[in-house]
Amino acid sequence: LSKNIEVHGFRDDKVRVYNYCTGKYTTPKLNWVADSPANDSLTVYAIPNKRGYINIKNGEIVIDAEANNYCKAWVFSEGLAAVMKEGKIGFISTYNEVVIPFQFDYSDECRMSDFAYIFHNGYCVMTNACGDLGVIDKSGSWVVEPYYDEILVPHTSGYRLIVKDNKHGVLDSNCALV
């Protein structure tokens, strides 16, 4: 996970996080631990049907899966992480404070294969119950209503490619149709 923090696998297909500085395991056995995030110090871990977060610098659990009942969780981006509770998606801070309420429907029907509820320049692609894609801002308001089959990660210019029924379009850096 980081220079001194490593995930060790066991024969029972469980894992534990080990801190080489202290010479101790920092977690009980877990189902899995996600790879280290590119731009954050927290990563997702799983126990049966629940998710939480581990600090990759010390291996400590900082958002407890058992206590929070998040059944799905995604990586942090721009200080927020999408988590699912009781079938709804909301966003939390690194202090586990709900920043965007649990108001968005989760759908297994999303047609994008690489989809991660990640903020880019203040905007995040979000699904509705049917799997249609739109864009929300950091207040949780729709800036692009859910309608599209695909909305790609923005190019370095800030522009995003959108797809509906095999027709392509472009959103600018403020998510306005160009």
N, C-alpha and C positions, 0 to 999 in steps of 0.2 A: 504493500500500500504506500509505503514511503521508505526512506533510507533505513530506519530501524524498526519498522513495523511490518510484519509479514503474516499472511494467512496460511495456516497449516491444515492440511487435509488429514482425515482419519479413515480407517477401514469401514466405518459405518456410514460413509459418505457425508459426514458432518465436518465442519471446520471450526477452528478457533483462531483468534487473533493473538499473536505473540509479540511482545515488546523486547527487543534485544538489549535495550539499555537497562531495563530492570530484571531481565531474565525470567519474566513471568508472563503467563497468559492473562490477557485483559478481559476476555469474554468467556461465557460458558459456551458449550457447543451450539453452533448455529447451522441453519440449512445452507446458507451461502452468504458471501460478501461480494458486493459489486466491485469492479475495478476502480482504481483511484480516479476521481474526477479530474478533468483538465484544469479547471479554474476554481476549485474549492477545496476546503479541508475536511469536508464531511462526505462519507459514502454510505450507501444503503446496505443494510443487512436484513436477512430474513430468518424468522422462526416459523413454524407451521401457521399459515394463514395470517401472518402479521409482519409488518416491516418497521424498521427503526433506522437510526443513523449512528455511525461510528466516526470519531475524529481520527483521521489517517496519520496525524502527527504523533499521537500517544497511544492509539489503539483503544481508547476508552469509549464506551457507549455514552452518547450525549443526548439522544432522543430514544427512549426505551420503547421497543416494539410492544412488549407486554402491556405497558401502562397506557398506550395510546390507541390501540386497536386499529391502526392503519393497515388495511388489507392489501394495498398497493402503494408504492412510493417510487418517486423518480429523483434524479440528481438535482442538486441545487444549481440555479443559474440566476445571476443578478440578485443574489441574496434570498431567493425564494425557491421552494421545492413543492411540486405537486404531490399530494397524498390523497388517497381515497379512503373514505369512511362511510359505511352504510350505503354504498353504491354511488356516492357523489364525490366529485373532485373539488378540492380546495387547495390553497397554498399556505404554507407555513414559513416562518422565519427560522434562522439557525437557533433561535431560542425556543422553538416550538410554539410560537404565538401564531394564531390563525390570522393571516393578513388578508387573504381573499376567502370569504366563507365557502363552505361546502355547498355549492349551488350548481355545479356543472355535471351533466350526465356522463357517465363512462359508457363507452360502447366498444364491444369487440368487433363491430362492423366497420371500423375505420379502414379505408382502402389503402392507406399509406403503410408501407412496410417498416419504415424507419421513422417512428414517431415517438417523441419523448417529453412533451409538455415543457419545453425549454424557452425561457425568455431570451430574446435577442433585441437589443436596443429598446427595451421597454414593452415589447410585444411578444405574445405567446400564441401559438396555434392551439386551438381547442376544438373538441368534438361536441356534437349534440347526441341525443339518444339514438339517432339513425346512423351515426358515423360520418355525417357531413362535417366539413371543417370550416372554421371561421378563425378570427383573431381577436384576442382580448388584450386590454392594457393592464397595467399593474393595479388598477382599482377594481379589476374584475368585470369591467364593462366591455361589451362587444364593440369593436371598432370595425370589424368586418363580420357580418352575420354569417352563421354556418350555412354554407351552400355548396362548397367546393369539394371535389374528390381528392385533390392534393394541394397543399401549400408548402412549398419548399423552404428550407432554411435560407435566409437572405444571403445574397452575394455580398462581397466586401463593399459594394456600392450602396448596399441597403435595399436593393430591389429584390422582390420575391417573385418567383414563377408560381402561377396558379393554374390549376387544371380542372375543367368541368366537362364531362362527356367527350373526352379526348380533344377538347379545344383549350388552347393555352392563352394566358394573359399575364399581366404583370401588375404587381402592387409596388408603389414607391416606398421610400423609407418611412413614411407616415401611414402606410397601409391604405393609401388611396389608389383606386384603380387608375392605371395609366392608359 
